Amino acid sequence: MEQSDTLACELASQSRISLAHDAQEVAARRNLRVGVLFCLTATILYSLCNVCFKEMNALGMDNRWMIFIKELFTIGCVTPFIVYWTIRRRYHWPALKWVLGVLIGGFFCQYIGARLHLWAIGTIGLVVSIPLIQAANMTGAAGIGRAFLGERIGPHCRIAMVAMLLAMCFLLFGPSQPVGEESGRLLTGKSLLIGGIWALVAGVSYSVHIVLLRKVSMSCQMPISFIAVLVTGIGAVIFGFEFLRDHGYQLAAIWENVPPRAWVLILLTGLMNMVGFLFQITGVRYTVVARAQMIAVAQIVIGTLFGVFFYREMTNIMIWLGLALTVLGIYFASTPDKKECSADGNV
């Protein structure tokens, strides 16, 4: 009788363990789908921002002015909610170390990444600059995430990374000579080299930023709205000060010289950037930084399509092969294997 009771207890225990394991796997897959959905939506919005920035570059708008107004949009829309929640005592102010982490990440994103990102787009075009930025961003996020967050990369993510790096090689060497955006002439080798370096450094800066955001998000010590205001505030202060310093502090005179189309574009950019950033912060709470940045590689597909069909940037069979490999990589990045869901606590 005692042996049968012991056997029944062991079976019941094993059943509970199996059910807990299945529930954990289901929760991991659900979190993955949520993270992928948020990151993909953010990627689409960021891609549209790139197109708007390219349009404003064509209008001769200063990059610093564009970033300044874009970031002010987020601050102006999100800050009133923070004030309201603070008055209602529903807001928990984070510790200083988390604030410093976000500020450091925001500096890399805004002062280095955003600046060089825009310069690269204006110099070598969407078709070349976006693959370089995303290659550096993806590999940098995987390496830094592994070193500082201990996040492992599953088999599907490894396949996705290989496919995407190969795709970026196709996309990078596809156009033999991209056309300069402002001059309309073929770019020189020196211009391509400088623009390529800008793009690579921008990508690495973005990867540092996303790893720090992931660290803060995992701690759940800082509301998403506060992160958004901190990061965009850095951009508004840095680029606003530089722009006003070089153009004078007569805002009325400056704004009078801005064409109406530029105002429409910058307001659209500010809205899409704000929503995209909030979605990106939410997405990295549910998935590792390597996967989040692999999903961001979808900017290559969208940016290349816009560059080819709307800006007549040169294309060939290598570019289309690169796009196909990118889509394949995104598919693998968004579908982890069973072993990863059951073993990786970071998913």
C-alpha positions as CSV (number, residue, x, y, z in Angstrom):
1,M,0.0,0.0,0.0
2,E,2.8,2.4,0.9
3,Q,4.6,1.6,-2.4
4,S,1.5,2.4,-4.4
5,D,1.0,5.7,-2.5
6,T,4.7,6.6,-3.2
7,L,4.3,5.7,-6.9
8,A,1.2,7.8,-7.1
9,C,2.9,10.8,-5.5
10,E,5.9,10.5,-7.9
11,L,3.5,10.4,-10.9
12,A,1.6,13.4,-9.6
13,S,4.8,15.3,-9.1
14,Q,6.1,14.4,-12.6
15,S,2.7,15.5,-14.0
16,R,2.9,18.9,-12.2
17,I,6.5,19.4,-13.5
18,S,5.4,18.6,-17.1
19,L,2.4,20.9,-16.9
20,A,4.6,23.7,-15.5
21,H,7.2,23.1,-18.2
22,D,4.5,23.3,-20.9
23,A,3.0,26.4,-19.4
24,Q,6.4,28.0,-19.4
25,E,7.0,27.2,-23.0
26,V,3.5,28.5,-24.0
27,A,4.3,31.8,-22.1
28,A,7.7,32.1,-23.7
29,R,6.1,31.7,-27.2
30,R,3.4,34.2,-26.3
31,N,6.0,36.7,-25.1
32,L,8.0,36.2,-28.2
33,R,5.1,36.9,-30.5
34,V,4.3,40.1,-28.5
35,G,7.9,41.2,-28.7
36,V,8.2,40.5,-32.4
37,L,4.9,42.3,-33.1
38,F,6.0,45.5,-31.2
39,C,9.5,45.5,-32.7
40,L,8.2,44.9,-36.3
41,T,5.7,47.8,-35.9
42,A,8.5,50.0,-34.6
43,T,10.6,49.0,-37.5
44,I,8.0,50.0,-40.1
45,L,7.5,53.4,-38.4
46,Y,11.3,54.0,-38.3
47,S,11.5,53.1,-42.0
48,L,8.9,55.7,-42.9
49,C,10.8,58.2,-40.8
50,N,13.9,57.5,-42.9
51,V,11.9,58.3,-46.0
52,C,10.7,61.6,-44.5
53,F,14.2,62.5,-43.5
54,K,15.4,61.9,-47.1
55,E,12.6,64.1,-48.4
56,M,13.6,66.9,-46.0
57,N,17.3,66.5,-46.9
58,A,16.2,67.2,-50.5
59,L,14.5,70.4,-49.3
60,G,17.8,71.5,-47.8
61,M,16.7,71.2,-44.2
62,D,19.4,71.1,-41.5
63,N,19.7,67.7,-39.9
64,R,20.0,69.2,-36.4
65,W,16.8,71.1,-36.9
66,M,15.0,68.0,-38.0
67,I,16.1,66.0,-35.0
68,F,15.4,68.8,-32.6
69,I,11.7,69.2,-33.8
70,K,11.2,65.5,-34.0
71,E,12.3,64.9,-30.4
72,L,10.3,67.9,-29.1
73,F,7.2,66.2,-30.5
74,T,7.7,63.2,-28.2
75,I,8.5,65.4,-25.2
76,G,5.5,67.6,-25.7
77,C,3.1,64.6,-26.1
78,V,4.4,62.3,-23.3
79,T,5.4,64.8,-20.6
80,P,1.8,65.8,-19.8
81,F,1.0,62.2,-19.0
82,I,4.0,61.9,-16.7
83,V,2.8,65.1,-14.8
84,Y,-0.7,63.8,-14.6
85,W,0.4,60.4,-13.2
86,T,2.7,62.2,-10.8
87,I,-0.1,64.3,-9.4
88,R,-2.2,61.2,-9.0
89,R,0.7,59.5,-7.2
90,R,0.7,56.7,-9.7
91,Y,4.2,57.3,-10.9
92,H,7.2,55.7,-9.2
93,W,10.4,57.6,-9.8
94,P,13.4,55.4,-10.7
95,A,16.7,55.1,-8.9
96,L,19.6,57.2,-10.1
97,K,21.6,54.3,-11.6
98,W,18.7,53.5,-14.0
99,V,18.4,57.1,-15.0
100,L,22.1,57.2,-15.7
101,G,21.9,54.0,-17.8
102,V,19.2,55.5,-20.0
103,L,21.1,58.8,-20.3
104,I,24.2,57.0,-21.5
105,G,22.2,54.9,-24.0
106,G,20.4,58.0,-25.2
107,F,23.7,59.8,-25.7
108,F,24.9,57.0,-28.0
109,C,21.6,56.9,-29.8
110,Q,21.1,60.6,-30.3
111,Y,24.4,62.3,-30.3
112,I,26.3,59.7,-32.3
113,G,23.8,57.3,-33.9
114,A,21.1,59.7,-35.2
115,R,23.6,62.2,-36.4
116,L,25.7,59.7,-38.4
117,H,22.6,57.9,-39.6
118,L,21.3,61.1,-41.3
119,W,24.6,61.9,-42.7
120,A,25.0,58.4,-44.2
121,I,21.5,58.5,-45.8
122,G,22.2,61.9,-47.3
123,T,25.6,60.8,-48.6
124,I,25.3,57.3,-50.0
125,G,21.5,56.9,-50.2
126,L,19.0,54.5,-48.6
127,V,20.0,51.4,-50.6
128,V,23.6,51.3,-49.3
129,S,23.4,53.1,-45.9
130,I,20.5,51.1,-44.3
131,P,22.2,47.6,-44.8
132,L,25.4,48.9,-43.3
133,I,23.7,50.5,-40.3
134,Q,21.6,47.4,-39.7
135,A,24.5,45.0,-40.1
136,A,26.5,46.8,-37.4
137,N,23.4,47.2,-35.3
138,M,22.5,43.5,-35.4
139,T,26.0,42.1,-34.8
140,G,26.8,44.7,-32.2
141,A,23.6,44.0,-30.3
142,A,24.2,40.2,-30.3
143,G,27.8,40.6,-29.1
144,I,27.1,43.3,-26.4
145,G,23.9,41.5,-25.3
146,R,25.9,38.3,-24.8
147,A,28.7,40.0,-23.0
148,F,26.7,42.3,-20.6
149,L,23.3,40.6,-20.4
150,G,24.3,36.9,-20.8
151,E,21.7,36.5,-23.5
152,R,22.2,33.3,-25.6
153,I,21.4,33.2,-29.3
154,G,19.4,30.1,-30.3
155,P,19.9,28.1,-33.5
156,H,17.2,29.9,-35.5
157,C,18.6,33.3,-34.6
158,R,22.1,32.1,-35.8
159,I,20.6,31.0,-39.1
160,A,18.8,34.3,-39.3
161,M,22.0,36.3,-38.6
162,V,24.0,34.4,-41.2
163,A,21.2,34.9,-43.8
164,M,21.0,38.6,-43.0
165,L,24.7,39.2,-43.1
166,L,24.9,37.5,-46.5
167,A,21.9,39.6,-47.6
168,M,23.7,42.8,-46.6
169,C,26.7,41.8,-48.6
170,F,24.4,41.5,-51.7
171,L,22.7,44.8,-50.9
172,L,26.0,46.6,-50.2
173,F,27.7,45.5,-53.4
174,G,24.6,45.5,-55.5
175,P,24.6,49.1,-56.7
176,S,27.9,49.7,-58.5
177,Q,27.8,53.5,-58.1
178,P,24.9,55.1,-56.0
179,V,23.8,58.5,-57.2
180,G,24.4,61.4,-54.9
181,E,21.3,62.8,-53.5
182,E,22.1,66.5,-53.5
183,S,24.4,66.8,-56.5
184,G,22.9,64.2,-58.8
185,R,26.4,63.0,-59.7
186,L,28.0,59.7,-59.1
187,L,29.7,59.5,-55.7
188,T,33.5,59.1,-55.5
189,G,35.2,56.3,-53.7
190,K,36.1,58.7,-50.9
191,S,32.5,59.7,-50.3
192,L,31.4,56.0,-50.3
193,L,34.1,55.2,-47.7
194,I,33.2,58.1,-45.4
195,G,29.5,57.4,-45.7
196,G,30.1,53.7,-45.0
197,I,32.1,54.5,-41.9
198,W,29.3,56.8,-40.6
199,A,26.8,54.1,-41.2
200,L,28.8,51.4,-39.3
201,V,29.4,53.7,-36.3
202,A,25.8,54.7,-36.2
203,G,24.8,51.0,-36.1
204,V,27.1,50.2,-33.3
205,S,25.9,53.2,-31.3
206,Y,22.3,52.0,-31.8
207,S,23.3,48.5,-30.4
208,V,24.8,50.1,-27.3
209,H,21.6,52.0,-26.8
210,I,19.2,49.0,-27.2
211,V,21.3,46.9,-24.8
212,L,21.0,49.5,-22.1
213,L,17.3,49.9,-22.8
214,R,16.9,46.1,-22.4
215,K,18.8,46.2,-19.1
216,V,16.5,49.0,-17.7
217,S,13.4,47.3,-19.1
218,M,14.2,44.0,-17.6
219,S,14.5,45.7,-14.2
220,C,11.0,47.1,-14.5
221,Q,12.3,50.1,-12.5
222,M,11.5,52.8,-15.0
223,P,8.2,53.5,-16.8
224,I,8.3,53.5,-20.6
225,S,7.1,57.1,-20.8
226,F,10.0,58.2,-18.6
227,I,12.5,56.4,-20.8
228,A,11.1,58.0,-23.9
229,V,11.2,61.5,-22.5
230,L,14.8,61.0,-21.2
231,V,16.2,59.7,-24.5
232,T,14.4,62.2,-26.7
233,G,15.2,65.0,-24.3
234,I,18.9,64.4,-24.9
235,G,18.4,64.7,-28.6
236,A,16.4,67.9,-28.3
237,V,18.9,69.6,-26.0
238,I,22.0,68.6,-28.0
239,F,20.8,69.3,-31.5
240,G,18.6,72.2,-30.5
241,F,21.6,74.0,-28.9
242,E,23.9,73.3,-31.8
243,F,21.3,74.5,-34.4
244,L,20.5,77.7,-32.5
245,R,24.1,78.4,-31.8
246,D,25.0,78.3,-35.5
247,H,21.9,80.0,-36.8
248,G,21.1,82.5,-34.1
249,Y,18.4,82.5,-31.5
250,Q,15.7,84.3,-33.5
251,L,13.2,81.5,-33.8
252,A,10.6,83.4,-35.6
253,A,13.0,84.3,-38.4
254,I,14.2,80.7,-38.6
255,W,10.7,79.2,-38.8
256,E,9.6,81.6,-41.5
257,N,12.2,80.1,-43.8
258,V,10.8,76.6,-43.4
259,P,8.5,75.6,-46.3
260,P,5.1,74.2,-45.3
261,R,5.9,70.8,-46.8
262,A,8.9,70.5,-44.4
263,W,6.6,71.2,-41.5
264,V,4.2,68.5,-42.6
265,L,7.1,66.0,-43.0
266,I,8.7,66.8,-39.6
267,L,5.4,66.5,-37.8
268,L,4.7,63.1,-39.4
269,T,8.2,62.1,-38.5
270,G,7.8,63.2,-34.9
271,L,4.6,61.2,-34.6
272,M,5.9,58.0,-36.2
273,N,9.2,58.3,-34.2
274,M,7.3,58.7,-30.9
275,V,5.0,55.7,-31.5
276,G,7.9,53.6,-32.9
277,F,10.1,54.4,-29.9
278,L,7.4,53.5,-27.4
279,F,6.8,50.2,-29.3
280,Q,10.5,49.4,-29.4
281,I,10.9,49.9,-25.7
282,T,7.9,47.6,-25.1
283,G,9.2,45.0,-27.6
284,V,12.7,44.7,-25.9
285,R,10.9,43.8,-22.7
286,Y,9.7,40.6,-24.3
287,T,12.6,39.5,-26.4
288,V,16.4,39.4,-26.4
289,V,18.2,42.3,-28.0
290,A,19.7,40.2,-30.8
291,R,16.2,39.2,-32.0
292,A,14.9,42.7,-31.6
293,Q,17.6,44.1,-33.8
294,M,17.2,41.3,-36.3
295,I,13.5,42.3,-36.7
296,A,14.8,45.8,-37.2
297,V,16.6,44.6,-40.3
298,A,13.2,44.8,-42.0
299,Q,14.1,48.5,-42.5
300,I,16.4,47.2,-45.3
301,V,13.4,45.8,-47.2
302,I,11.3,48.9,-46.8
303,G,14.1,51.4,-47.3
304,T,15.4,49.6,-50.4
305,L,11.9,49.4,-51.9
306,F,11.4,53.2,-51.4
307,G,14.9,53.9,-52.7
308,V,14.3,51.9,-55.9
309,F,10.7,52.8,-56.7
310,F,10.5,56.4,-55.5
311,Y,14.1,57.7,-55.7
312,R,15.3,55.7,-58.7
313,E,18.3,54.4,-56.8
314,M,20.0,51.8,-58.9
315,T,19.2,48.1,-58.4
316,N,20.1,44.7,-59.9
317,I,19.7,41.0,-59.3
318,M,22.0,41.1,-56.2
319,I,19.8,43.6,-54.5
320,W,16.7,41.4,-55.0
321,L,18.6,38.4,-53.8
322,G,19.6,40.4,-50.7
323,L,16.0,41.3,-50.0
324,A,14.9,37.7,-50.3
325,L,17.6,36.6,-47.8
326,T,16.5,39.4,-45.5
327,V,12.9,38.3,-45.5
328,L,14.1,34.7,-44.9
329,G,16.2,35.9,-42.0
330,I,13.4,37.8,-40.4
331,Y,11.2,34.7,-40.6
332,F,13.8,32.6,-38.7
333,A,14.4,35.4,-36.2
334,S,10.7,35.5,-35.4
335,T,10.2,31.7,-35.0
336,P,12.5,30.3,-32.3
337,D,12.9,26.5,-31.9
338,K,11.4,24.5,-29.1
339,K,14.7,24.1,-27.3
340,E,15.1,27.9,-27.1
341,C,11.7,28.5,-25.6
342,S,12.1,25.8,-23.0
343,A,15.6,26.6,-21.9
344,D,16.3,30.2,-22.5
345,G,15.0,32.3,-19.6
346,N,15.6,35.5,-21.5
347,V,12.9,34.8,-24.1
